[in-house]
């Protein structure tokens, strides 16, 4: 049975296995991994996990730039990650409140749909009236996931990363 957990150093090896499956250096939504984050050493990984925890803390919430990160796990296997960005700010308006990614070998199991439903509950608890979710226009798996959770298409926009679909969900 899958569960959503806060990022933890306990799953360092499992997280690296998932990251390696995507391909090191490739961006994957939901993990909050930036290009300058050093995660190949245990100390660097621990510092990154601490940074993610800080982004969910009360100080971040006061600024409207907080973010709750969760990993999608079963036992000691990391299937993916999902992030809930708290505030209405420029970043959220461009990239959405929620971003997620599932490692290739764990796809087509309903994990993204399940995790999105769980994060919508967290958005409700934060008092979000509407949740914006953005996906690449040709990512049909994400389109189905978002629409399954009640996403209503606002439209398609061209961005620096290519065309994206913008969906709103009332949690």
N, C-alpha and C positions, 0 to 999 in steps of 0.2 A: 504494500500500500504506500503510495507516494505521500510525502509531506513537504511542507514549506518550512525551511529553517533559516535563521539568520546565518550569514556567512561565518565560518568558524575555521580556525587553524587546524582543528582536528582532522578536517577533510582535505588537507593540503595535497596529498598524493592523488586522491580521487578527483579533485578539481583540476590538477595538472593533466590528468588523463583525459578529462573532458575537453580542456583547452587544446591539448595536442590533437585530439580528433578533429576539431574545427580547423586547426592549423595555427601555429604560433604567429602572432602578429595580426591575425584577422579579427575584425571587430565582430562582436556578438552581443546583441542587445540583452539587457537584463543583468549583466555582471558589474557594470560601472567601472570597467577596466579602461584606463586611459593609456595613451601611447607612452607616457613617462613613468607609468607604474612598473616597478621592478618586482616581479613575482616569481622569479626563478630560484631565489634563495629562500630558505625558511624565514629569515629575518625580514626580507623584503615583503614576502607574502603576509607575514604577521602585521607589518606596518600598513599594508594595503587593507587588510581585513579591519584593522582599527579605524582607518579612514572611513570605510563604509559605515561602520557603527556610528562614528561621529556625525555622519550626514543624516542619520535618523534621529539624532538626539534633540533635546529641547532647544538648544541654541540655534540649530539649523532650522527648526520649526518656526522660531520667532522671526527669522529673516524671510520666510516663505520659500526657501530654497532647499528644504529638507527632502530626503529621499529614503524610502524603505526598500532595502534589498533583501531578497529571499532566494535561496537555492532550492531547486526542485530535486529532492533526493529520495532514494529508497535504500534503506540500509546504509552502506558506505559508498553507494554509487551516486555521483552527481549527474543528473540528467540535463540540467539547464539552470537558467537564472531568470528572475523577473524583478523588475524595479518599479516602484510606485513613487513618482515625483509629486511632492505635496502641493506646491503652490501654483498659482496662476502667474507665470513669469514668461519672459521671452523664450527661454529654452523649452518650457512646456508647450507654448503655443507653436513652436517649430517642430518638436519631436514627440510631443504627446505626454500624457501623464504616466502611461505604462509602456514599458518596453520589455520584451522577453525573447529568449532564444532557447532552443532545444538542440542538444547535440545530435548529429546525424543518425547514430545508431539507436536513438531513443524516440525518433519521430514516428508519427502515425499510430500513436497509442492513446491519444487524447490528453496527454500531459499538459500541453499548452492551454487547451480549453479549460481543464480543471484548475490550473494555476491562475489563469486570468479570472475565473470566477471567485477564487479565494482572495485575490488582490482587489477585486471590486468590492468585496465585503470590507476590506481594510480601508478602501477609499470612502466608503459609506461611514465608517467609524471616525474618519478624519473630518467628516462633514462636507465632502466634495459633492456638489450638486450635479455636476456632469464630468465625465471622464473622457478626455481626448486620447485616441489611440491612432497612431500613424504607422502605415506599413508600405513597403515598396509596392507599386501598382501591380506588378506581375507576381507577387508572392501569394499565390492562391491558397496555400495552407493557412497563412495568417488571415486572409480575407474570410475563410470559412470559420476560423476560430473566433474572430471578432464578431462576425454576424451571428454565430451560434449564441454568443453572450448578449445579443440584443443591440449590437452596433448599428447605427444609422449613418449611412454615407453622407458626409457633408459635401465631398467633391474630391477631385483629383487635382493636385498642384505639381508644377515643375519645381524642383529644388536643385541645389548644387549636386545632390547625390542621385538625381534622376526623378522621374515622376513618382509621387506617393499618393496613396488614398488616405483620407482623413475621416475618421469615424468618431461619433459621439455615443456614449452609453450613459444612461441615467442609472447610477448604482442603486 
